[in-house]
Amino acid sequence: MKVIPKQKPYWKVRGWKLIEDGDTNWYYGYYRSGKSSMNGRIIEKTTLSSLSKKRIMVYLKNPPDWLKGHEKSRCMFEVGEEGWSRVHFHKNHPSTVGQAIMSVESFLKDEEPGND
């Protein structure tokens, strides 16, 4: 019999912290690009229509000026509390917290000035 070790979730590998609160999980950590890191928050909430389906909301805190002026800045909007901006995905909305972190980090790595 072959034993396959269980892999850690990506959010845990990246050093994110989890706070569980009823039907809502709050994740806090840093999105890391090639040059910098940005404070992040992800909220994972069980939907009422399906207890097995999770709604994932992705946030950046105090996005840098280069991101505010980027053509994709329309994919973000401020939620008004302490500098948090919500990230909106037009396509391929992440279905896991790990996918959300990877999507934001990939975008930051590709788009951050000086990452040619």
Phi and psi in degrees as GROMACS dihedral restraints (atoms count N, CA, C in turn):
[ dihedral_restraints ]
;  ai    aj    ak    al  type     phi  dphi    fc
    3     4     5     6     1   -98.0    20    10
    4     5     6     7     1   127.6    20    10
    6     7     8     9     1  -100.5    20    10
    7     8     9    10     1   124.1    20    10
    9    10    11    12     1  -105.7    20    10
   10    11    12    13     1   119.9    20    10
   12    13    14    15     1   -65.9    20    10
   13    14    15    16     1   143.1    20    10
   15    16    17    18     1   -72.0    20    10
   16    17    18    19     1   132.7    20    10
   18    19    20    21     1   -82.0    20    10
   19    20    21    22     1   144.8    20    10
   21    22    23    24     1   -70.9    20    10
   22    23    24    25     1   145.5    20    10
   24    25    26    27     1   -61.9    20    10
   25    26    27    28     1   148.1    20    10
   27    28    29    30     1   -56.3    20    10
   28    29    30    31     1   -40.3    20    10
   30    31    32    33     1   -60.8    20    10
   31    32    33    34     1   -34.7    20    10
   33    34    35    36     1   -74.3    20    10
   34    35    36    37     1   -39.8    20    10
   36    37    38    39     1   -59.5    20    10
   37    38    39    40     1   -37.9    20    10
   39    40    41    42     1   -82.2    20    10
   40    41    42    43     1     1.5    20    10
   42    43    44    45     1    86.8    20    10
   43    44    45    46     1    14.6    20    10
   45    46    47    48     1   -74.4    20    10
   46    47    48    49     1   153.3    20    10
   48    49    50    51     1  -109.9    20    10
   49    50    51    52     1   146.4    20    10
   51    52    53    54     1  -115.7    20    10
   52    53    54    55     1   133.3    20    10
   54    55    56    57     1  -121.3    20    10
   55    56    57    58     1   119.4    20    10
   57    58    59    60     1   -94.2    20    10
   58    59    60    61     1   135.0    20    10
   60    61    62    63     1  -143.8    20    10
   61    62    63    64     1    86.2    20    10
   63    64    65    66     1    64.5    20    10
   64    65    66    67     1  -121.2    20    10
   66    67    68    69     1   -88.7    20    10
   67    68    69    70     1    11.0    20    10
   69    70    71    72     1  -125.5    20    10
   70    71    72    73     1   132.9    20    10
   72    73    74    75     1  -110.3    20    10
   73    74    75    76     1   130.3    20    10
   75    76    77    78     1  -109.2    20    10
   76    77    78    79     1   124.3    20    10
   78    79    80    81     1  -114.1    20    10
   79    80    81    82     1   133.8    20    10
   81    82    83    84     1  -128.5    20    10
   82    83    84    85     1   136.4    20    10
   84    85    86    87     1  -178.3    20    10
   85    86    87    88     1  -157.7    20    10
   87    88    89    90     1  -125.9    20    10
   88    89    90    91     1   131.2    20    10
   90    91    92    93     1   -79.8    20    10
   91    92    93    94     1   131.4    20    10
   93    94    95    96     1  -115.9    20    10
   94    95    96    97     1   129.1    20    10
   96    97    98    99     1  -109.4    20    10
   97    98    99   100     1  -171.7    20    10
   99   100   101   102     1   -63.7    20    10
  100   101   102   103     1   -29.2    20    10
  102   103   104   105     1  -116.1    20    10
  103   104   105   106     1   -19.8    20    10
  105   106   107   108     1  -150.2    20    10
  106   107   108   109     1   177.6    20    10
  108   109   110   111     1  -133.7    20    10
  109   110   111   112     1   149.3    20    10
  111   112   113   114     1  -131.2    20    10
  112   113   114   115     1   137.0    20    10
  114   115   116   117     1   -62.2    20    10
  115   116   117   118     1   131.4    20    10
  117   118   119   120     1  -131.4    20    10
  118   119   120   121     1   158.1    20    10
  120   121   122   123     1  -144.0    20    10
  121   122   123   124     1   138.5    20    10
  123   124   125   126     1  -131.8    20    10
  124   125   126   127     1   132.3    20    10
  126   127   128   129     1  -111.3    20    10
  127   128   129   130     1   125.6    20    10
  129   130   131   132     1  -116.2    20    10
  130   131   132   133     1   115.6    20    10
  132   133   134   135     1  -123.5    20    10
  133   134   135   136     1   133.8    20    10
  135   136   137   138     1   -69.5    20    10
  136   137   138   139     1   132.2    20    10
  138   139   140   141     1   -82.6    20    10
  139   140   141   142     1   151.6    20    10
  141   142   143   144     1   -70.4    20    10
  142   143   144   145     1   -29.1    20    10
  144   145   146   147     1   -74.4    20    10
  145   146   147   148     1   -24.4    20    10
  147   148   149   150     1  -153.1    20    10
  148   149   150   151     1   115.9    20    10
  150   151   152   153     1   -66.9    20    10
  151   152   153   154     1   -17.3    20    10
  153   154   155   156     1   -91.4    20    10
  154   155   156   157     1   -10.3    20    10
  156   157   158   159     1   -99.4    20    10
  157   158   159   160     1   138.0    20    10
  159   160   161   162     1  -113.1    20    10
  160   161   162   163     1   140.2    20    10
  162   163   164   165     1   -97.5    20    10
  163   164   165   166     1   127.6    20    10
  165   166   167   168     1  -114.9    20    10
  166   167   168   169     1   123.2    20    10
  168   169   170   171     1  -117.6    20    10
  169   170   171   172     1   128.7    20    10
  171   172   173   174     1  -114.6    20    10
  172   173   174   175     1   136.0    20    10
  174   175   176   177     1  -134.7    20    10
  175   176   177   178     1   149.7    20    10
  177   178   179   180     1  -118.7    20    10
  178   179   180   181     1   142.2    20    10
  180   181   182   183     1   -99.8    20    10
  181   182   183   184     1   129.1    20    10
  183   184   185   186     1    47.4    20    10
  184   185   186   187     1    65.7    20    10
  186   187   188   189     1   -55.4    20    10
  187   188   189   190     1   143.5    20    10
  189   190   191   192     1   -67.4    20    10
  190   191   192   193     1   161.4    20    10
  192   193   194   195     1   -58.0    20    10
  193   194   195   196     1   -38.8    20    10
  195   196   197   198     1   -62.1    20    10
  196   197   198   199     1   -31.5    20    10
  198   199   200   201     1   -77.7    20    10
  199   200   201   202     1   -35.3    20    10
  201   202   203   204     1   -63.5    20    10
  202   203   204   205     1   -31.7    20    10
  204   205   206   207     1   -91.8    20    10
  205   206   207   208     1    -1.2    20    10
  207   208   209   210     1   -73.8    20    10
  208   209   210   211     1   150.9    20    10
  210   211   212   213     1   -59.6    20    10
  211   212   213   214     1   -26.0    20    10
  213   214   215   216     1   -90.1    20    10
  214   215   216   217     1     9.0    20    10
  216   217   218   219     1   -64.6    20    10
  217   218   219   220     1   -18.3    20    10
  219   220   221   222     1   -67.3    20    10
  220   221   222   223     1   -14.1    20    10
  222   223   224   225     1   -82.5    20    10
  223   224   225   226     1     2.5    20    10
  225   226   227   228     1  -127.9    20    10
  226   227   228   229     1   147.2    20    10
  228   229   230   231     1  -146.0    20    10
  229   230   231   232     1   143.8    20    10
  231   232   233   234     1   -73.6    20    10
  232   233   234   235     1   139.3    20    10
  234   235   236   237     1  -100.2    20    10
  235   236   237   238     1    -0.7    20    10
  237   238   239   240     1    83.5    20    10
  238   239   240   241     1    -1.2    20    10
  240   241   242   243     1  -110.8    20    10
  241   242   243   244     1   108.8    20    10
  243   244   245   246     1    55.9    20    10
  244   245   246   247     1    33.6    20    10
  246   247   248   249     1    85.4    20    10
  247   248   249   250     1     7.5    20    10
  249   250   251   252     1   -77.6    20    10
  250   251   252   253     1   134.7    20    10
  252   253   254   255     1  -120.7    20    10
  253   254   255   256     1   133.1    20    10
  255   256   257   258     1   -86.1    20    10
  256   257   258   259     1   139.6    20    10
  258   259   260   261     1   -97.4    20    10
  259   260   261   262     1   126.6    20    10
  261   262   263   264     1  -105.5    20    10
  262   263   264   265     1   131.1    20    10
  264   265   266   267     1  -101.9    20    10
  265   266   267   268     1   120.4    20    10
  267   268   269   270     1   -75.4    20    10
  268   269   270   271     1   -37.5    20    10
  270   271   272   273     1  -130.2    20    10
  271   272   273   274     1   157.2    20    10
  273   274   275   276     1    51.2    20    10
  274   275   276   277     1    52.9    20    10
  276   277   278   279     1   -59.1    20    10
  277   278   279   280     1   130.6    20    10
  279   280   281   282     1   -63.4    20    10
  280   281   282   283     1   142.7    20    10
  282   283   284   285     1  -102.3    20    10
  283   284   285   286     1    -5.9    20    10
  285   286   287   288     1  -135.5    20    10
  286   287   288   289     1   161.3    20    10
  288   289   290   291     1   -63.1    20    10
  289   290   291   292     1   -40.5    20    10
  291   292   293   294     1   -60.0    20    10
  292   293   294   295     1   -42.9    20    10
  294   295   296   297     1   -62.6    20    10
  295   296   297   298     1   -38.5    20    10
  297   298   299   300     1   -62.9    20    10
  298   299   300   301     1   -46.1    20    10
  300   301   302   303     1   -62.6    20    10
  301   302   303   304     1   -46.1    20    10
  303   304   305   306     1   -60.8    20    10
  304   305   306   307     1   -40.2    20    10
  306   307   308   309     1   -63.4    20    10
  307   308   309   310     1   -46.7    20    10
  309   310   311   312     1   -66.1    20    10
  310   311   312   313     1   -44.8    20    10
  312   313   314   315     1   -63.8    20    10
  313   314   315   316     1   -38.6    20    10
  315   316   317   318     1   -63.3    20    10
  316   317   318   319     1   -45.0    20    10
  318   319   320   321     1   -60.7    20    10
  319   320   321   322     1   -47.7    20    10
  321   322   323   324     1   -61.6    20    10
  322   323   324   325     1   -42.6    20    10
  324   325   326   327     1   -63.0    20    10
  325   326   327   328     1   -41.9    20    10
  327   328   329   330     1   -75.0    20    10
  328   329   330   331     1   -31.9    20    10
  330   331   332   333     1  -104.9    20    10
  331   332   333   334     1   -16.8    20    10
  333   334   335   336     1   -61.7    20    10
  334   335   336   337     1   133.9    20    10
  336   337   338   339     1   -53.8    20    10
  337   338   339   340     1   137.3    20    10
  339   340   341   342     1    90.9    20    10
  340   341   342   343     1     1.3    20    10
  342   343   344   345     1  -102.0    20    10
  343   344   345   346     1    54.2    20    10
